[in-house]
Amino acid sequence: MIEAPTKHVINRIRSSYSQFSEKEKLIADYILENRDEIVHSTINQVADDLMVADATVFRFCKRLGFKGYQAMKIALASEIVNPIKDIHETISETDTDFEITEKVFQANIRALESSRDVQNPESLSKAMDSLVEAERVFFFGSGGSNILALDAQHKFIRTGMEAHAYADTHLQLMSASQLRETDVAVVISHTGSNKDLLDIVEVAKQSGAKTIAITNFAKSPLTKLVDLCLYTVAQETEFRSEALASRIAGLSLIDSLFVIYSMKNKEKTQEATQKMRGAISRKRV
């Protein structure tokens, strides 16, 4: 298998093109010529267009160094740069305050659109099934990702679900060790390579809990450990880390899980929300 960096799909295809078989070249040409459409297409659609088997497309993605088509598509989505949008997103020291603001908003909008397009319906359904069946959910994150974990806890408490999130890494490990088979651990990590979070996943799995990752990198140590992955996509610019834009996408993904869960547990959520509104009303004058 060719070892590939997460974001170098196009360059990897071009540099390895001569090594491909005729069918692989057919798929490679299709990706190079339809890269913008690929991120909106399923593996079945690509296979049908090329009149090859789904397995042939899957093996090609594995040859590029990815776990499968979905992982390749996510990496490709984060690599593609629309020239017009790129002009607007490249922040310059000579930009006015308003121009910088406009470009930051554009980067966030693009991260949301790209992250929406790479969502796998099957993965979302499996994640939701795990959450619906769970007695408790624990959200884990480090640094900026911990803010997302705390936000997720704040949302899911409103559903009546027992939800937890801790900022301290020792408390995170301690709580992971107390997970049960009926619990779900949601681990949020932009890079998927934070050692503290990888340790938490290992401890959570030893406890028998189901593990779900929210990450920007399809090929990372985290994706190899967890039971299920949900992805965000964001692009880096000179003055703006991709982690900033992916945070907005991560929040939106968590919002989506919260809304779906609430709809599937409508009565429970409504009852919990009414109780909380009553309790919070004491804080108002």
C-alpha positions as CSV (number, residue, x, y, z in Angstrom):
1,M,0.0,0.0,0.0
2,I,1.2,3.5,-0.9
3,E,1.7,5.6,2.3
4,A,-0.2,8.8,1.8
5,P,-0.4,12.0,3.8
6,T,-4.0,12.8,4.7
7,K,-4.3,15.8,2.4
8,H,-2.2,14.9,-0.6
9,V,-4.7,12.9,-2.7
10,I,-4.2,14.7,-6.0
11,N,-0.4,14.8,-5.7
12,R,-0.3,11.2,-4.6
13,I,-2.4,10.1,-7.7
14,R,-0.2,12.1,-10.0
15,S,3.1,10.9,-8.6
16,S,2.1,7.2,-8.6
17,Y,0.1,7.3,-11.9
18,S,2.7,5.2,-13.8
19,Q,2.4,2.4,-11.2
20,F,-1.4,2.0,-11.6
21,S,-3.1,-0.7,-13.6
22,E,-5.5,0.2,-16.4
23,K,-8.5,0.1,-14.1
24,E,-6.7,2.2,-11.5
25,K,-5.7,4.7,-14.1
26,L,-9.4,4.9,-15.1
27,I,-10.4,5.7,-11.5
28,A,-7.4,8.1,-11.1
29,D,-8.4,10.0,-14.3
30,Y,-12.0,10.2,-13.0
31,I,-10.9,11.7,-9.7
32,L,-8.6,14.2,-11.3
33,E,-11.2,15.4,-13.8
34,N,-14.2,15.4,-11.4
35,R,-12.6,16.3,-8.1
36,D,-15.3,18.8,-7.1
37,E,-18.1,16.3,-7.8
38,I,-16.4,13.4,-6.0
39,V,-17.0,15.0,-2.6
40,H,-20.7,14.8,-3.3
41,S,-20.7,11.3,-4.8
42,T,-21.1,7.9,-3.2
43,I,-18.8,5.0,-4.0
44,N,-21.7,3.4,-5.9
45,Q,-22.1,6.5,-8.1
46,V,-18.4,6.5,-9.0
47,A,-18.4,2.8,-9.7
48,D,-21.6,3.1,-11.9
49,D,-20.1,6.0,-13.9
50,L,-16.9,4.0,-14.6
51,M,-18.8,0.7,-15.0
52,V,-16.5,-1.0,-12.5
53,A,-17.3,-2.8,-9.2
54,D,-17.6,-0.9,-6.0
55,A,-14.7,-3.1,-4.7
56,T,-12.4,-1.9,-7.4
57,V,-12.9,1.7,-6.3
58,F,-12.5,0.7,-2.7
59,R,-9.2,-1.1,-3.4
60,F,-7.9,2.0,-5.3
61,C,-8.6,4.1,-2.2
62,K,-6.8,1.6,-0.1
63,R,-3.8,1.6,-2.5
64,L,-3.6,5.4,-2.0
65,G,-3.2,4.7,1.7
66,F,-6.8,5.3,3.0
67,K,-9.1,3.1,4.9
68,G,-11.7,3.3,2.2
69,Y,-13.6,5.6,-0.2
70,Q,-15.1,7.8,2.6
71,A,-11.7,8.5,4.1
72,M,-10.3,9.4,0.7
73,K,-13.2,11.6,0.0
74,I,-12.8,13.5,3.2
75,A,-9.1,14.1,2.6
76,L,-9.9,15.2,-1.0
77,A,-12.5,17.7,0.2
78,S,-10.0,19.3,2.6
79,E,-7.5,19.5,-0.2
80,I,-9.6,21.1,-2.9
81,V,-9.2,24.8,-3.2
82,N,-11.7,26.8,-5.3
83,P,-9.4,29.6,-6.8
84,I,-12.1,32.3,-6.4
85,K,-12.8,31.4,-2.8
86,D,-9.1,31.1,-2.1
87,I,-8.5,34.7,-3.1
88,H,-11.1,35.8,-0.6
89,E,-9.8,33.6,2.2
90,T,-6.1,34.5,1.9
91,I,-5.7,37.1,4.6
92,S,-3.1,39.8,4.0
93,E,-1.5,42.2,6.4
94,T,-2.8,45.1,4.2
95,D,-6.5,44.0,4.5
96,T,-8.9,46.2,6.3
97,D,-10.6,45.0,9.4
98,F,-13.8,44.5,7.4
99,E,-12.0,42.5,4.7
100,I,-10.4,40.2,7.4
101,T,-13.8,39.7,9.0
102,E,-15.4,38.9,5.6
103,K,-12.6,36.3,4.9
104,V,-13.0,34.7,8.3
105,F,-16.7,34.3,7.7
106,Q,-16.1,32.9,4.3
107,A,-13.6,30.3,5.7
108,N,-16.2,29.3,8.3
109,I,-19.0,29.0,5.7
110,R,-16.7,26.9,3.5
111,A,-15.8,24.6,6.5
112,L,-19.5,24.1,7.2
113,E,-20.3,23.3,3.5
114,S,-17.4,20.9,3.1
115,S,-18.1,19.1,6.4
116,R,-21.8,18.8,5.4
117,D,-20.8,17.2,2.1
118,V,-18.5,14.5,3.6
119,Q,-21.0,13.2,6.1
120,N,-21.7,9.5,5.7
121,P,-25.4,8.7,6.3
122,E,-24.6,5.2,7.6
123,S,-22.0,6.6,10.1
124,L,-24.5,9.2,11.4
125,S,-27.2,6.6,11.8
126,K,-24.9,4.2,13.7
127,A,-23.7,7.1,15.9
128,M,-27.3,8.0,16.7
129,D,-28.3,4.4,17.4
130,S,-25.4,4.2,19.9
131,L,-26.5,7.4,21.6
132,V,-30.2,6.5,21.7
133,E,-29.3,3.1,23.3
134,A,-26.9,4.6,25.8
135,E,-27.6,5.3,29.5
136,R,-24.8,7.9,29.7
137,V,-22.7,9.8,27.3
138,F,-19.2,11.2,28.1
139,F,-17.6,13.9,25.9
140,F,-13.8,14.2,25.8
141,G,-11.6,16.9,24.3
142,S,-8.4,18.7,24.9
143,G,-7.6,22.4,24.5
144,G,-10.0,24.0,22.0
145,S,-11.7,20.7,21.5
146,N,-12.6,20.6,25.2
147,I,-14.8,23.7,24.6
148,L,-16.7,21.6,22.1
149,A,-17.0,18.8,24.6
150,L,-18.4,21.1,27.2
151,D,-20.8,22.6,24.7
152,A,-22.0,19.0,23.8
153,Q,-22.6,18.3,27.5
154,H,-24.6,21.5,27.9
155,K,-26.8,20.5,24.9
156,F,-27.3,16.8,25.8
157,I,-28.2,17.6,29.4
158,R,-31.3,19.3,28.0
159,T,-32.5,16.0,26.5
160,G,-32.6,14.3,29.9
161,M,-29.6,12.1,29.0
162,E,-27.0,11.8,31.7
163,A,-24.1,13.7,30.0
164,H,-20.6,14.4,31.3
165,A,-17.5,16.4,30.3
166,Y,-14.4,17.3,32.2
167,A,-11.6,19.8,31.5
168,D,-9.0,18.1,33.7
169,T,-7.1,15.3,31.9
170,H,-6.9,13.3,35.2
171,L,-10.6,13.5,35.7
172,Q,-11.1,12.5,32.0
173,L,-9.1,9.3,32.5
174,M,-10.7,8.6,35.8
175,S,-14.2,8.9,34.3
176,A,-13.2,6.8,31.3
177,S,-12.2,4.0,33.7
178,Q,-15.7,4.0,35.2
179,L,-17.5,3.7,31.9
180,R,-19.9,0.8,31.3
181,E,-21.0,-1.2,28.3
182,T,-24.2,0.9,28.2
183,D,-22.2,4.1,27.9
184,V,-20.9,6.1,24.9
185,A,-17.6,8.0,24.8
186,V,-17.5,10.8,22.2
187,V,-13.9,11.9,21.7
188,I,-13.3,15.3,19.9
189,S,-9.9,15.9,18.4
190,H,-9.0,18.1,15.4
191,T,-5.8,16.2,14.6
192,G,-6.7,12.8,16.0
193,S,-3.2,12.5,17.4
194,N,-3.5,13.9,20.9
195,K,-1.9,11.4,23.3
196,D,-4.1,12.2,26.3
197,L,-7.2,11.5,24.2
198,L,-5.8,8.3,22.7
199,D,-5.2,7.1,26.2
200,I,-8.8,7.9,27.1
201,V,-10.1,5.9,24.1
202,E,-8.0,2.9,25.1
203,V,-9.3,3.1,28.7
204,A,-12.9,3.6,27.5
205,K,-12.7,0.6,25.3
206,Q,-11.3,-1.5,28.1
207,S,-14.3,-0.5,30.1
208,G,-16.5,-1.8,27.3
209,A,-18.0,1.5,26.2
210,K,-18.8,2.4,22.6
211,T,-16.4,5.0,21.2
212,I,-17.1,7.7,18.6
213,A,-14.6,10.2,17.3
214,I,-15.2,13.7,15.8
215,T,-12.0,14.6,13.9
216,N,-10.7,16.5,10.8
217,F,-8.2,13.8,9.8
218,A,-9.4,10.6,8.2
219,K,-6.0,8.9,8.6
220,S,-4.9,9.4,12.2
221,P,-4.2,7.3,15.3
222,L,-7.6,8.1,16.7
223,T,-9.6,6.8,13.7
224,K,-7.8,3.4,14.1
225,L,-8.9,3.1,17.8
226,V,-12.5,4.2,17.9
227,D,-15.6,2.2,16.8
228,L,-17.0,5.0,14.6
229,C,-15.8,8.3,13.1
230,L,-17.6,11.5,12.2
231,Y,-15.6,14.0,10.2
232,T,-15.2,17.8,9.8
233,V,-13.3,19.4,7.0
234,A,-11.5,22.8,7.1
235,Q,-8.6,24.5,5.3
236,E,-5.7,26.4,6.8
237,T,-4.6,29.8,5.7
238,E,-1.5,31.9,6.6
239,F,-3.1,33.7,9.5
240,R,-5.8,31.2,10.4
241,S,-5.4,27.7,11.7
242,E,-7.7,25.1,10.1
243,A,-8.6,24.1,13.7
244,L,-10.4,27.4,14.1
245,A,-12.8,26.7,11.2
246,S,-13.2,23.1,12.0
247,R,-14.4,24.1,15.5
248,I,-17.4,25.8,13.8
249,A,-18.0,22.6,11.8
250,G,-17.6,20.5,15.0
251,L,-20.2,22.6,16.8
252,S,-22.6,22.2,13.9
253,L,-22.1,18.4,13.9
254,I,-22.8,18.2,17.6
255,D,-25.9,20.4,17.1
256,S,-27.1,17.9,14.5
257,L,-26.6,15.0,16.8
258,F,-28.4,16.9,19.6
259,V,-31.4,17.8,17.3
260,I,-31.7,14.2,16.0
261,Y,-31.5,12.7,19.4
262,S,-34.1,15.2,20.7
263,M,-36.5,14.3,17.9
264,K,-36.1,10.5,18.6
265,N,-36.7,11.1,22.3
266,K,-39.3,13.9,22.0
267,E,-41.3,13.3,25.2
268,K,-38.2,12.8,27.4
269,T,-36.5,15.9,25.9
270,Q,-39.6,18.1,26.4
271,E,-40.0,17.0,30.0
272,A,-36.3,17.6,30.8
273,T,-36.4,21.0,29.0
274,Q,-39.4,22.1,31.1
275,K,-37.8,21.1,34.3
276,M,-34.6,23.0,33.4
277,R,-36.4,26.1,32.3
278,G,-38.2,26.1,35.7
279,A,-34.9,25.7,37.5
280,I,-33.1,28.3,35.5
281,S,-35.9,30.8,35.9
282,R,-34.7,31.2,39.5
283,K,-31.6,32.9,38.2
284,R,-33.7,35.7,36.5
285,V,-34.8,38.8,38.4
